[in-house]
């Protein structure tokens, strides 16, 4: 993760108050909006495949409201979005940070 050559900020949306970026095989989605949550929010990604949540600030462990299903799978779609060759749809609750990882990469240790 720390030594990954792939680092890309695909979205900085001032109106939505959302930042999306990738580092390695992880996709980070930050929704800083104080009261707007977004259904079917499209995020670009470099690699195709199935993504799963690996970190969720809305988890009760962190004082959150558990608005995301950690068993959900997010499948990428072909086609350019935010200068990335693939994308997938997520639910982005207000005031959250969520990290998605390729499901087949999830078991791999991170290079720290």
C-alpha positions, 0 to 999 in steps of 0.5 A, spaced: 500 500 500 505 505 502 509 503 496 504 502 491 505 506 484 498 507 483 495 513 486 490 517 483 485 522 485 479 521 481 474 526 484 474 532 488 467 535 488 466 541 492 458 541 491 457 534 493 463 535 498 466 528 496 473 526 494 474 519 491 482 517 490 485 510 489 492 508 492 494 501 490 488 496 489 484 500 494 478 506 493 477 511 498 470 515 498 470 520 503 463 524 503 464 530 508 457 533 506 454 535 513 447 532 511 447 529 504 447 522 503 448 519 496 445 513 493 448 510 487 454 514 487 459 512 481 466 512 483 471 511 477 477 505 478 483 503 475 482 495 475 476 491 474 472 486 478 468 485 485 470 490 490 468 490 498 468 494 504 474 493 508 474 500 512 467 504 514 467 510 519 460 509 519 461 502 523 458 502 530 465 501 532 467 508 530 461 511 533 457 510 526 450 509 524 451 502 521 448 505 514 452 500 510 452 493 509 459 489 509 456 483 506 455 487 499 459 486 493 460 492 488 462 490 481 465 494 476 462 496 470 466 497 463 467 505 460 470 511 462 468 515 468 473 520 472 478 518 467 478 511 469 477 505 465 472 502 470 467 504 475 462 502 480 456 504 484 456 505 492 452 508 497 455 514 500 452 516 507 453 523 509 460 524 514 463 518 512 469 515 509 469 508 506 475 504 503 473 499 498 478 493 496 478 488 490 475 482 493 480 477 490 486 482 493 483 482 500 486 476 503 493 479 500 497 482 506 499 490 504 506 492 503 507 497 508 
